[in-house]
Amino acid sequence: MADYTINLFLDDDKLKKIEGAGLADEIVTLDGKKAVQVPMSAKEQKKLAKGFPDMDFSDNACELPPEAADKLAGIIAEMKTLDVMKFAIMKLYNPLAGKAPRSAQR
């Protein structure tokens, strides 16, 4: 069982991607909307919390901002599994975002 989950709510486009990946049986209804729940470890949750400081983790679940959710849906469709966070974390979390590049020291 995962420590945390990402609730990925599905619009028509994402729904088609998930069904096309053969994951229709993973679709659940949350708050009256169709979604998939992507499992992640505590370590991955910490990285996402750093990358998205405004994200709320209530009941050990969260919802990604729209652009990140679209990326995650694409990764799930490509890999045809919900167990994608080891790979997806590299695409979603950029630890160097907003930092100035360091010059080479000689």
ABEGO torsion letter per residue (X at the ends): XBABBBBBBBBAAAAAAAAAAGAAAABBBBGGBBBBBBBBBAAAAAAAAAABAABBBBGGBBBBBAAAAAAAAAAAAAAGBABAAAAAAAAABBAABGBBBBBBBX
